[in-house]
Amino acid sequence: MIKLDDIVFLTDLYEFTMAYTYFKEKRHEEIVYFDMFTRRTPNSGGYMIFNGLAKLIEGIKNFKFQKEHIDYLRECGFQDEAFLNYLLEMELDIDMWAMEDGTVCFPNEPLVTVHGNVIQAQLIETMLLLSINYSTLVATKASRIVTASRGRSVLEFGARRAHGYDSSLDGARAAIIAGCVGTSHTLAGHKFGAYVSGTMAHSYIQLHDSEYDAFLSFAKINPTNSIFLVDTYDTLGSGVPNAIKVAQDYLIPNGYRLKAIRLDSGDLAYLSKEARKMLDEQGLHDCKIMASNSLDEFIIDDLIYQGAAIDQFGVGENLITSKSEPVLGGVYKLIASEVNGVIHPKIKVSDNIEKITNPGFKRLYRFYDNTTNKALADYIALSHETVPEDKLTIFDPSAPWKRKDLENYTIRELHVPIFVKGQCVYETPTLQDIKVYAAKERETLWDEVKRLQNPHTYYVDLSQELYDLKMDLLLSLTEK
């Protein structure tokens, strides 16, 4: 696990190479603006859940060079003592604006904006992207899984399949924010206050003389948490019958109930329906049926379509790694420089249209329909622009002839200040508060946007002034 004292080295070496070059060019105090954004949603989905801000804040608060870091930079070939001393004495004094954790977001929107001198803005790039990319990816995947469950609860079970210690913890936090009711990860419970769940593995049952003995012993020791894993040998032939027998022989006579059974293999739709019949025939209508076994949103959606009698899903590797699309691809691009208080927009041009950036220091707004409270569109404008509060015509920046008039709306600015001159001015909410906020955010989306496949494309539009600026910059560069 990375020590916070080493956070300054959570970066790619070329950031130091550029920093040194800026220093020698005497441009190291030049003020710049960077945006972090994504170009598309993972899994061809309709939206994302922004996440990772809390981790980013922690990293920036601890961004400070120590003597050992300077010594290593010498080993890497940086021998200019003036430059090394500059780094050693450097105190981050950046400004930062960002969405809050749990906010619904979309491609090409500035998720985080950084303002500060060019060396500081460059050196935090890798750490910033690491903080946001993975956590947003997993929160988005978890949200899709929760959507597919259609009100049935989802538990995050992925710790042992995560790509390292940090990922297991960050992933569990992201899953809870996105709507999972709990996690198997003990440290997530300890650190974040998340609900933690877990009872037995197949090995526990195998170490007893019989499946019945294993269930009975477990019930006697954990009578209020009797959740039996029933697929070690024969789910319907022995697992479910033995769970029922222990309920009848011990739990019910002693005033307890069989809390749940868990299925971890086989045809989950068929087995769950048959198990439900067996439980109900013995009066165990309140016994829940849990299911795990390499589940994802599509398998869960299909199980429910088949009428599976499953009350709760445990999802592991496909959630914690976002296995179907394991990289978000967020980027961090220069959007402007500032000289004597005057902002000079910058643009990156590419043969790939989707890689052309939106220039300038911008603000991001969301419009909500006053009748339905649903989100209508997002609107990116230059920082000095005033957004009309009564009527606005928006257009598709990739097809500007497609226009739509918005009326009867409420406007919300999506960015909040996080750092001002290096000082954190934002108080991170509790995990539970972020989870509640994220649920409210998802409720503002139309169901068509939340579809697992072929979702409706949500509008993310540019102001006319921003669009014109972008076109002017493109034209000026292509004419050179």
C-alpha positions as CSV (number, residue, x, y, z in Angstrom):
1,M,0.0,0.0,0.0
2,I,1.3,3.4,-0.9
3,K,2.3,5.6,2.0
4,L,0.9,9.1,2.0
5,D,4.4,10.4,2.6
6,D,5.3,9.1,-0.9
7,I,2.3,10.6,-2.7
8,V,4.6,13.0,-4.6
9,F,6.1,10.0,-6.4
10,L,2.7,8.7,-7.4
11,T,3.4,10.2,-10.9
12,D,5.0,9.4,-14.2
13,L,8.6,10.4,-14.7
14,Y,7.8,12.6,-17.6
15,E,6.0,15.0,-15.3
16,F,9.3,15.6,-13.6
17,T,11.1,16.0,-16.9
18,M,8.5,18.6,-18.0
19,A,8.7,20.3,-14.6
20,Y,12.5,20.5,-14.9
21,T,12.2,21.9,-18.5
22,Y,9.7,24.5,-17.4
23,F,12.0,25.5,-14.6
24,K,15.0,25.9,-16.9
25,E,12.8,27.9,-19.4
26,K,11.9,30.1,-16.4
27,R,8.2,29.3,-17.1
28,H,7.6,27.4,-13.9
29,E,5.5,30.1,-12.3
30,E,3.2,30.3,-15.4
31,I,-0.4,29.9,-14.4
32,V,-2.5,27.2,-16.2
33,Y,-5.8,25.5,-16.1
34,F,-6.4,21.7,-16.6
35,D,-9.6,19.7,-16.9
36,M,-10.0,16.1,-16.1
37,F,-12.8,14.4,-18.1
38,T,-13.7,11.2,-19.9
39,R,-14.5,10.7,-23.6
40,R,-17.1,8.0,-23.2
41,T,-19.0,5.9,-20.7
42,P,-17.8,2.4,-19.8
43,N,-19.8,-0.6,-21.1
44,S,-21.6,1.7,-23.5
45,G,-23.8,2.9,-20.6
46,G,-25.8,6.0,-20.4
47,Y,-24.1,7.7,-17.5
48,M,-21.4,7.5,-14.9
49,I,-21.2,8.0,-11.1
50,F,-18.4,10.4,-10.2
51,N,-16.2,9.1,-7.4
52,G,-12.8,9.4,-5.9
53,L,-12.8,13.0,-4.7
54,A,-12.2,12.0,-1.1
55,K,-9.0,10.1,-2.1
56,L,-7.9,12.9,-4.3
57,I,-8.3,15.4,-1.4
58,E,-6.2,13.1,0.9
59,G,-3.5,12.9,-1.7
60,I,-3.2,16.7,-2.3
61,K,-3.2,17.4,1.4
62,N,-0.1,15.1,1.7
63,F,1.7,16.3,-1.4
64,K,5.0,17.5,0.1
65,F,8.6,16.6,-1.0
66,Q,11.0,15.2,1.6
67,K,14.8,14.9,1.4
68,E,14.6,11.2,0.5
69,H,12.5,12.1,-2.6
70,I,15.0,14.7,-3.7
71,D,17.9,12.2,-3.2
72,Y,16.1,9.7,-5.5
73,L,15.5,12.4,-8.2
74,R,19.2,12.9,-8.2
75,E,19.6,9.2,-8.9
76,C,17.2,9.6,-11.8
77,G,19.5,12.2,-13.4
78,F,18.1,15.5,-12.1
79,Q,21.3,17.3,-10.9
80,D,20.2,20.9,-10.9
81,E,20.2,21.9,-7.3
82,A,18.1,25.0,-7.8
83,F,15.4,22.9,-9.3
84,L,15.6,20.3,-6.6
85,N,15.5,22.9,-3.9
86,Y,12.5,24.5,-5.6
87,L,10.7,21.1,-5.3
88,L,11.8,20.6,-1.7
89,E,10.4,24.0,-0.6
90,M,7.3,23.8,-2.8
91,E,3.9,24.1,-1.1
92,L,0.9,23.3,-3.2
93,D,-1.2,26.5,-3.6
94,I,-3.5,25.3,-6.4
95,D,-7.2,26.0,-6.8
96,M,-9.5,23.1,-7.6
97,W,-13.2,22.7,-8.4
98,A,-14.9,19.3,-8.8
99,M,-18.1,17.4,-8.8
100,E,-19.0,15.8,-5.4
101,D,-18.7,12.1,-5.0
102,G,-21.9,10.4,-6.1
103,T,-22.8,12.9,-8.8
104,V,-24.1,11.6,-12.0
105,C,-21.8,12.6,-14.9
106,F,-21.3,12.2,-18.6
107,P,-18.5,12.2,-21.2
108,N,-16.7,15.4,-22.1
109,E,-17.7,17.2,-19.0
110,P,-15.0,18.7,-16.8
111,L,-15.1,16.5,-13.7
112,V,-12.2,18.2,-12.0
113,T,-10.6,21.6,-12.9
114,V,-7.2,22.6,-11.6
115,H,-5.8,26.1,-11.6
116,G,-2.2,26.8,-10.5
117,N,1.4,27.1,-11.6
118,V,2.3,24.7,-14.4
119,I,4.7,22.5,-12.3
120,Q,2.2,21.9,-9.6
121,A,-0.6,21.3,-12.0
122,Q,1.5,18.8,-13.9
123,L,2.9,16.9,-10.9
124,I,-0.5,16.0,-9.5
125,E,-1.8,14.6,-12.8
126,T,-1.1,10.9,-12.3
127,M,-2.3,10.9,-8.7
128,L,-5.5,12.8,-9.7
129,L,-6.3,10.4,-12.5
130,L,-5.6,7.3,-10.3
131,S,-7.9,8.7,-7.7
132,I,-10.8,9.4,-10.0
133,N,-10.6,6.8,-12.8
134,Y,-10.8,3.6,-10.8
135,S,-13.3,4.8,-8.2
136,T,-15.6,6.3,-10.9
137,L,-15.4,3.1,-13.0
138,V,-16.4,0.8,-10.1
139,A,-19.1,3.1,-8.9
140,T,-20.6,3.2,-12.4
141,K,-20.4,-0.6,-12.7
142,A,-22.0,-1.1,-9.3
143,S,-24.8,1.3,-10.2
144,R,-25.5,-0.7,-13.3
145,I,-25.6,-3.9,-11.2
146,V,-27.9,-2.3,-8.6
147,T,-30.2,-1.1,-11.4
148,A,-30.4,-4.6,-12.8
149,S,-31.4,-6.0,-9.4
150,R,-34.7,-4.0,-9.6
151,G,-34.9,-3.3,-5.9
152,R,-33.3,-6.5,-4.6
153,S,-30.3,-5.9,-2.4
154,V,-26.7,-6.2,-3.7
155,L,-23.7,-7.0,-1.6
156,E,-20.1,-6.3,-2.7
157,F,-18.1,-9.5,-2.4
158,G,-15.0,-8.7,-4.5
159,A,-12.1,-8.1,-2.0
160,R,-10.2,-11.3,-2.9
161,R,-10.4,-10.7,-6.6
162,A,-9.5,-7.0,-6.6
163,H,-6.2,-5.8,-8.1
164,G,-4.4,-5.1,-4.9
165,Y,-5.1,-3.9,-1.3
166,D,-6.0,-0.3,-2.2
167,S,-8.3,-1.4,-5.0
168,S,-10.2,-3.7,-2.8
169,L,-10.9,-0.9,-0.3
170,D,-11.6,1.8,-2.8
171,G,-13.8,-0.5,-4.8
172,A,-15.8,-1.4,-1.7
173,R,-16.4,2.2,-0.9
174,A,-17.4,2.9,-4.5
175,A,-19.9,0.0,-4.5
176,I,-21.5,1.3,-1.3
177,I,-21.8,4.8,-2.8
178,A,-23.5,3.3,-5.9
179,G,-26.2,1.5,-3.9
180,C,-24.8,-1.8,-2.6
181,V,-26.2,-2.4,0.8
182,G,-23.0,-3.8,2.2
183,T,-19.6,-5.4,1.6
184,S,-17.7,-8.5,2.7
185,H,-14.6,-6.3,3.3
186,T,-13.9,-5.9,7.0
187,L,-11.6,-3.0,6.6
188,A,-14.2,-1.1,4.6
189,G,-16.6,-1.5,7.5
190,H,-13.9,-0.3,10.0
191,K,-12.7,2.6,7.9
192,F,-15.9,3.9,6.3
193,G,-18.7,2.6,8.6
194,A,-20.1,0.3,5.9
195,Y,-22.4,-2.6,6.7
196,V,-20.3,-5.8,6.6
197,S,-21.7,-9.2,5.9
198,G,-20.4,-12.8,5.8
199,T,-21.0,-16.2,7.3
200,M,-19.4,-19.4,5.9
201,A,-17.3,-20.9,3.1
202,H,-17.4,-24.4,1.6
203,S,-14.3,-25.2,3.7
204,Y,-16.3,-24.8,6.9
205,I,-18.8,-27.4,5.8
206,Q,-16.1,-29.8,4.5
207,L,-14.3,-29.8,7.8
208,H,-17.4,-31.3,9.6
209,D,-18.5,-34.9,9.5
210,S,-21.6,-34.0,7.6
211,E,-23.4,-31.0,6.1
212,Y,-26.1,-31.3,8.8
213,D,-23.5,-31.2,11.6
214,A,-21.9,-28.1,10.1
215,F,-25.2,-26.2,9.8
216,L,-26.2,-27.3,13.3
217,S,-22.9,-26.3,14.9
218,F,-23.0,-23.0,13.2
219,A,-26.6,-22.3,14.2
220,K,-25.8,-23.1,17.9
221,I,-22.9,-20.6,17.9
222,N,-24.5,-18.0,15.6
223,P,-28.2,-18.4,16.1
224,T,-29.2,-14.9,15.0
225,N,-27.0,-15.1,11.9
226,S,-27.9,-18.5,10.4
227,I,-27.1,-18.1,6.7
228,F,-26.2,-21.5,5.2
229,L,-24.2,-22.1,2.1
230,V,-26.2,-25.0,0.5
231,D,-24.3,-26.0,-2.6
232,T,-21.2,-27.8,-1.2
233,Y,-22.5,-31.3,-2.1
234,D,-26.0,-31.3,-3.6
235,T,-28.1,-28.2,-3.4
236,L,-31.6,-29.7,-3.6
237,G,-30.7,-33.2,-2.5
238,S,-28.9,-32.3,0.8
239,G,-28.1,-28.6,1.2
240,V,-31.6,-27.1,1.3
241,P,-33.1,-30.2,3.2
242,N,-30.3,-29.9,5.8
243,A,-30.8,-26.2,6.2
244,I,-34.6,-26.8,6.8
245,K,-33.9,-29.6,9.2
246,V,-31.6,-27.5,11.3
247,A,-34.2,-24.8,11.4
248,Q,-36.8,-27.3,12.6
249,D,-34.5,-29.2,15.0
250,Y,-32.8,-26.2,16.6
251,L,-33.5,-22.7,15.5
252,I,-37.3,-22.6,15.7
253,P,-37.6,-24.5,19.0
254,N,-35.2,-22.0,20.5
255,G,-36.9,-19.0,19.3
256,Y,-34.8,-18.2,16.2
257,R,-35.4,-18.3,12.5
258,L,-33.4,-19.5,9.5
259,K,-32.2,-16.2,8.1
260,A,-31.1,-17.2,4.6
261,I,-29.6,-19.8,2.4
262,R,-26.9,-19.0,-0.2
263,L,-26.5,-20.5,-3.7
264,D,-23.0,-20.3,-5.2
265,S,-23.1,-22.5,-8.2
266,G,-25.4,-24.3,-10.7
267,D,-28.5,-23.0,-12.5
268,L,-29.4,-20.2,-10.1
269,A,-32.8,-19.5,-11.7
270,Y,-33.9,-23.2,-11.4
271,L,-32.3,-23.9,-8.0
272,S,-33.7,-20.7,-6.4
273,K,-37.2,-21.5,-7.6
274,E,-37.0,-25.1,-6.3
275,A,-35.4,-24.0,-3.0
276,R,-38.2,-21.4,-2.5
277,K,-40.8,-24.1,-2.9
278,M,-39.1,-26.4,-0.4
279,L,-38.7,-23.6,2.1
280,D,-42.3,-22.4,1.8
281,E,-43.7,-25.9,2.1
282,Q,-42.0,-26.1,5.5
283,G,-43.3,-22.7,6.6
284,L,-40.0,-20.9,6.1
285,H,-41.5,-18.1,4.1
286,D,-39.3,-15.5,5.7
287,C,-36.0,-17.3,4.8
288,K,-34.2,-15.3,2.2
289,I,-32.4,-16.7,-0.8
290,M,-29.0,-15.2,-1.6
291,A,-27.0,-15.9,-4.8
292,S,-23.4,-15.4,-5.9
293,N,-21.2,-17.0,-8.6
294,S,-19.6,-14.6,-11.1
295,L,-22.7,-12.4,-11.4
296,D,-22.9,-9.1,-13.3
297,E,-25.7,-6.8,-14.4
298,F,-26.6,-8.9,-17.4
299,I,-26.8,-12.2,-15.6
300,I,-28.8,-10.6,-12.8
301,D,-31.2,-9.0,-15.3
302,D,-31.6,-12.4,-17.0
303,L,-32.2,-14.2,-13.7
304,I,-35.0,-11.8,-12.8
305,Y,-36.4,-12.2,-16.3
306,Q,-36.5,-15.9,-15.7
307,G,-38.4,-15.5,-12.5
308,A,-35.5,-16.5,-10.2
309,A,-36.6,-16.5,-6.5
310,I,-33.5,-14.6,-5.4
311,D,-33.8,-11.9,-2.7
312,Q,-30.1,-10.8,-2.6
313,F,-27.1,-10.9,-4.9
314,G,-23.5,-11.1,-3.9
315,V,-21.3,-9.7,-6.7
316,G,-17.5,-10.0,-6.6
317,E,-15.0,-10.0,-9.4
318,N,-17.2,-8.5,-12.1
319,L,-17.9,-5.5,-9.9
320,I,-14.6,-4.9,-8.1
321,T,-12.6,-5.0,-11.4
322,S,-15.4,-3.8,-13.7
323,K,-14.3,-6.9,-15.6
324,S,-16.4,-6.2,-18.8
325,E,-14.5,-2.9,-19.2
326,P,-11.7,-2.5,-16.7
327,V,-10.4,1.0,-17.7
328,L,-12.3,4.3,-17.6
329,G,-9.8,6.2,-19.7
330,G,-10.2,9.6,-18.0
331,V,-7.7,12.2,-19.2
332,Y,-6.2,15.5,-17.9
333,K,-5.8,18.2,-20.5
334,L,-4.5,21.8,-20.6
335,I,-7.4,24.1,-21.3
336,A,-5.9,27.6,-20.7
337,S,-3.0,29.6,-19.6
338,E,-3.2,32.9,-17.6
339,V,-1.0,35.9,-18.1
340,N,-1.4,39.0,-15.9
341,G,-4.9,37.8,-15.0
342,V,-6.0,37.3,-18.6
343,I,-7.1,33.8,-19.6
344,H,-5.8,32.4,-22.9
345,P,-7.8,29.4,-24.1
346,K,-5.9,26.3,-25.3
347,I,-7.1,23.5,-27.5
348,K,-5.8,20.0,-28.4
349,V,-6.5,19.1,-32.0
350,S,-6.7,15.5,-33.2
351,D,-7.6,13.6,-36.4
352,N,-10.0,11.7,-34.0
353,I,-12.8,14.2,-33.5
354,E,-13.7,12.9,-30.0
355,K,-10.1,13.8,-28.9
356,I,-10.5,17.5,-29.7
357,T,-10.8,19.3,-26.3
358,N,-13.1,22.0,-25.2
359,P,-11.0,25.1,-24.6
360,G,-11.0,27.7,-21.8
361,F,-11.9,27.9,-18.1
362,K,-15.4,26.7,-18.0
363,R,-18.4,26.1,-15.7
364,L,-20.8,23.2,-15.8
365,Y,-24.5,23.4,-15.2
366,R,-27.4,20.9,-15.1
367,F,-31.0,21.8,-16.0
368,Y,-33.9,20.1,-14.3
369,D,-37.5,20.0,-15.4
370,N,-39.6,21.8,-12.8
371,T,-42.5,19.4,-13.4
372,T,-40.8,16.1,-13.2
373,N,-37.5,17.0,-11.4
374,K,-35.7,15.0,-14.1
375,A,-32.4,16.2,-15.6
376,L,-32.9,17.7,-19.0
377,A,-29.4,18.5,-20.1
378,D,-25.9,19.5,-19.0
379,Y,-24.5,22.8,-20.3
380,I,-20.8,23.8,-20.4
381,A,-20.2,27.5,-20.6
382,L,-17.1,29.8,-20.3
383,S,-16.6,31.0,-16.7
384,H,-17.6,34.6,-17.4
385,E,-20.9,33.7,-19.1
386,T,-24.3,34.2,-17.5
387,V,-26.8,31.4,-18.0
388,P,-30.4,32.4,-18.7
389,E,-32.8,31.4,-16.0
390,D,-36.1,31.4,-18.0
391,K,-35.4,30.1,-21.5
392,L,-32.4,28.6,-23.3
393,T,-31.8,27.1,-26.7
394,I,-29.3,24.3,-26.6
395,F,-27.7,22.4,-29.5
396,D,-25.7,19.2,-30.2
397,P,-22.1,20.3,-30.6
398,S,-21.5,17.5,-33.0
399,A,-24.5,18.5,-35.1
400,P,-25.2,22.1,-34.3
401,W,-28.3,22.3,-36.5
402,K,-30.1,20.0,-34.0
403,R,-31.5,22.5,-31.4
404,K,-33.9,22.3,-28.5
405,D,-35.6,25.0,-26.4
406,L,-35.5,24.6,-22.7
407,E,-38.1,26.3,-20.5
408,N,-39.5,25.8,-17.0
409,Y,-36.3,24.6,-15.5
410,T,-34.1,24.9,-12.5
411,I,-30.3,25.4,-12.9
412,R,-27.7,23.8,-10.7
413,E,-23.9,24.4,-11.0
414,L,-22.2,21.0,-10.6
415,H,-18.7,22.1,-9.6
416,V,-17.9,23.1,-6.0
417,P,-14.7,24.6,-4.7
418,I,-12.4,22.0,-3.2
419,F,-9.1,23.9,-2.7
420,V,-8.4,27.6,-2.6
421,K,-4.7,28.6,-2.7
422,G,-3.8,25.1,-1.5
423,Q,-6.2,25.1,1.4
424,C,-9.0,22.6,1.5
425,V,-12.3,24.4,1.8
426,Y,-14.5,21.3,1.3
427,E,-15.7,19.0,4.0
428,T,-16.0,15.4,2.8
429,P,-19.5,13.9,3.8
430,T,-19.8,10.5,5.4
431,L,-20.1,7.4,3.3
432,Q,-23.8,7.1,4.2
433,D,-24.5,10.7,3.2
434,I,-22.8,10.2,-0.1
435,K,-24.7,7.0,-0.7
436,V,-28.0,8.8,-0.1
437,Y,-26.9,11.7,-2.4
438,A,-25.9,9.3,-5.2
439,A,-29.3,7.6,-5.0
440,K,-31.1,10.9,-5.3
441,E,-28.8,11.7,-8.3
442,R,-29.8,8.5,-10.1
443,E,-33.5,9.3,-9.5
444,T,-33.1,12.5,-11.6
445,L,-32.3,10.4,-14.6
446,W,-35.0,9.1,-17.0
447,D,-35.2,5.3,-17.1
448,E,-34.2,5.4,-20.7
449,V,-30.8,6.9,-19.7
450,K,-30.3,4.1,-17.2
451,R,-31.0,1.2,-19.6
452,L,-28.3,-1.4,-19.6
453,Q,-28.2,-1.7,-23.3
454,N,-28.7,1.0,-26.0
455,P,-29.5,3.8,-23.4
456,H,-30.8,7.2,-24.5
457,T,-28.0,9.7,-25.1
458,Y,-28.1,12.4,-22.5
459,Y,-27.5,15.9,-23.8
460,V,-24.2,17.6,-22.9
461,D,-24.1,20.8,-24.8
462,L,-21.8,23.8,-25.2
463,S,-22.8,27.4,-24.9
464,Q,-22.8,29.3,-28.3
465,E,-19.8,31.3,-27.1
466,L,-17.8,28.3,-26.1
467,Y,-18.7,26.5,-29.4
468,D,-17.7,29.6,-31.4
469,L,-14.4,29.8,-29.5
470,K,-13.6,26.2,-30.2
471,M,-14.3,26.6,-33.9
472,D,-12.2,29.8,-34.1
473,L,-9.3,28.1,-32.4
474,L,-9.6,25.0,-34.7
475,L,-9.7,27.3,-37.8
476,S,-6.8,29.4,-36.7
477,L,-4.6,26.3,-36.1
478,T,-5.6,24.5,-39.3
479,E,-4.8,27.7,-41.3
480,K,-1.2,27.8,-40.0
